[in-house]
Amino acid sequence: MNWKDIIITAHTAVTNEVSHNTHLKSERYFVWGEIGTNDLVSGNIHSEKAVRGYTDLYTKKEFDEWKEKLENSFEKYGISWRLNSVQYEEETGFTHYEWYWEVLNG
């Protein structure tokens, strides 16, 4: 599997309410996207390649089980990750979870 397939599979293992760089009109969904690379360069050759990205969960459900399910899915598919922030957005009523992840490319 390439890196995109791994990321998509990890998200859709939790739900199909997932989009790439676009917010959905829903009460509960994931958005993911790329933010760069983290390559190991040796002798002017990119010997190890990785893609860095983010995932946001927007939910109106308190203590949403999708949080834990996504983290377990990241583990299952060998994706390194960290939960960067959790914010309650008063104006929309959403709780916004934000993860940063990294997955091997190739």
N, C-alpha and C positions, 0 to 999 in steps of 0.2 A: 504494500500500500504506500502511496506517496503521502506527504505530510498533510495535504488538504483532505484526503480520504480519512486519515486518522482523526483529524480534528472534527470533521463532519460526523463520523461514526461515533466518536465520544459524546458529542452533543445529542445526536438523535437516539442514542441509547437511553437517554433520559426523556426526551420529548421531541415531537416534530415542530414544536413552536420555536423555531430557530431561524435566524436570518444572518446574512453576511453584511455587516456594516449598515444595516437598515433597521430602524425601529418598526415594530409591528403594532397594529392597533388591537391590543389584547390586554388583559388584566395580568398576564403572566407569560414571559418569554425570555429567550436568550438572544443576544447579539454578539457576534464574534468578528474579529478582524486581525489582520497582520499589523505589526508595528516595526518590523525590521528583522535583521538576521544576527546570528551570533556564530560566526565561523571560526574554526581553528585553522590558522594559516601556518604552513610549514614549507620552507623552501619556495616561497612565492606561489604555493599551490594551496587551494582551499581543501584541506584533507578531510575535515569534518564540517558539515554544514547543518545549521539549525535555523528554524524560523521562530521568531518571537511574536507573541500576539496577546490579545486580551479577550476576555469573555465578560459580558455584563448580564446579570439576571435582574430583570425588573419584575417585581411581584407585589401584589396587594395581600398576599397570604402571609400571616404571621408565622414565623419559624418554618419557613417553606422547606419541605423535604427535598426539593430539587437541588438545594445547595449541597447537601451531603451526597446525593446521587451523582451530581456532576463531579465532585471531588473523587468519588470512588471510580467513576468512569475514566477520569484522567489517569488515575493510578493503574487501572486495568490495561489501558492502551499505551502505557509507558511515557506519558506526557508529564514533564516536570511543571510544577505550578506553585503559585502562592496566592492566598487571598489578600488583596491589596487594601480594600476598604469596604465598609458597609455603611450606607447612608440612608436615612429616611428623608424622602423628599416631600415636605409638607404640602407644597402647592399641587402635587399630582396624587399624593397618597401612596406612591410606590416606595418600597424598600429596594434599594439599588445595591447589589453585590457586584464587586469588580475583582476579577482574577487576572493575573498575568501568567502566561504559560510559555513553554518552549518545547518544540518537538523537532526530532531529527529530520533532515531533508535529504533523503537519498540513502 
